Amino acid sequence: MMAIQTTLQPELAARLDGKPVYKLTLDVLAQIAQLENPKTRRVDILDNIIRNRLLAGAVRGRFAEEELQSSRRVAFEPDVTLDNQLSGYLRTIYHKDLETAINKLPGGRLDALVQEKGKLDEEELNKVFGPKNRVMLDYTLSPAQQTIAAHVPVLRCNFAPAVDISLYAIFRRQNVQGRVEFFNRNRDFIRQQAQLYLANLYVIEWARQRFGELALSDLRQALEEQNTTRAIMGLHGIGADTDSESKLLNQLAAEVKPKEIQAYFGAHKEEFRRIVSVKSRHIRLDNEVLARRVAELASQGVDFAKLAQQYSTAADAAQGGDLGVIHHKGQLSWLEQLAYMQEPGKISPPVRAAVAPDEKAYWEIVLVENRNEGYQDPASETVRYQASQAIAQDKAVRQLSSLQAKLRKNARIEINQVALTN
């Protein structure tokens, strides 16, 4: 149903099916978006918040966590990503207020919250990470190692949410590069990461006291739903990460019928245009300086075949470097691939051949005299794969658009007009 324009409590931006969307969420996300595009409207940001909340709620449980977090083993844990986003956004928008709060600490520094720093001696680290200089395939900790690491203090604080910051609390907040530093016993890095974690906790606690737990939780939820929506769109072939593996697209592609592929080929024939053959000549030279001089002469209009007869060291020099007609069948040689890369009538620059270290270097200059273009065989594997992927993506996009429209139609939305203006 259509959104109802109404007046809600000042701290709310909207209600979605009776549940609040807090003004803090709208304020932060709108200001972040306006840093990139000052013309961004608050009403559009609120619409995105509502759209993301509806979609994330509807698909929760439909996709495995591994599908939505495909890079988890090398990236950050989802909750860590959220904490970093949350504190980063709050710092960006409320940096002046945070500076004021920190200036009130002894010495005007977050270090005032630190009572003691852990020793991180070699024996402690060996218990957690095992012997040094081991060959590692995966920089993770076993449950037993996690338990030990949880009892190794890195910082002891007089700050309630971070009384003890343990080695494990910091380790689990790392991506794979950071975990490597832990296994390498980089104590400076470990302590630096502990300080960053303390700073994150301070920012989030400051926001909790200022805006309240409910408003802060709503902002965190909106960030999670934003990330989930991006992942879902990626699975449907939409967005920046469309080259990632998608179980959904693969399943839809496997269901595409031959008739659909043929229809797609007929409607998108230009997508399958290919070079069928080229008629080409080349000049091979053993000296780069000479190769550049000969290429310059050819570019100035000197007959290419005559230059090949005069300078080329290849066996076909007497024939003017004639490579004949090269058909795109089977595996092309390095020189044939080079010919296929050139525009007809344009002299290539000298290209150093891909030779083994113990082989003598040489350079090739190529001229494509004629290029014959055609289309992929409609029954080829190339056509089948490309067409089925395109059809699958189109179906996925339509499915997602239909779901979003249905969710929006059935939602009960109340908007606080005042929140859209400030």
Secondary structure, DSSP 8 states (H G I E B T S, - for coil): ---EEE---TTEEEEETTEEEEHHHHHHHHHHHHHH-TT--HHHHHHHHHHHHHHHHHHTTTS-HHHHTTTTTTS--HHHHHHHHHHHHHHHHSHHHHHHHHHTSGGGSGGGGEEEE----HHHHHHHH-STT---S-----HHHHHHHHTSEEEEESSGGGSEEEHHHHHTT--HHHHHHHHTT-HHHHHHHHHHHHHHHHHHHHHHHHH-HHHHHHHHHHHHHHHHHHHHHHHTT-STTTTS--HHHHHHHHT--HHHHHHHHHHTGGGGEEEEEEEEEEEEES-HHHHHHHHHHHHTT--HHHHHHHH--STTGGGTTEEEEEE--S---HHHHHHHHS-TT-----EE----TTS---EEEEEEEEEEEEE--TTSHHHHHHHHHHHHHHHHHHHHHHHHHHHHHH--EEEEGGGGT-
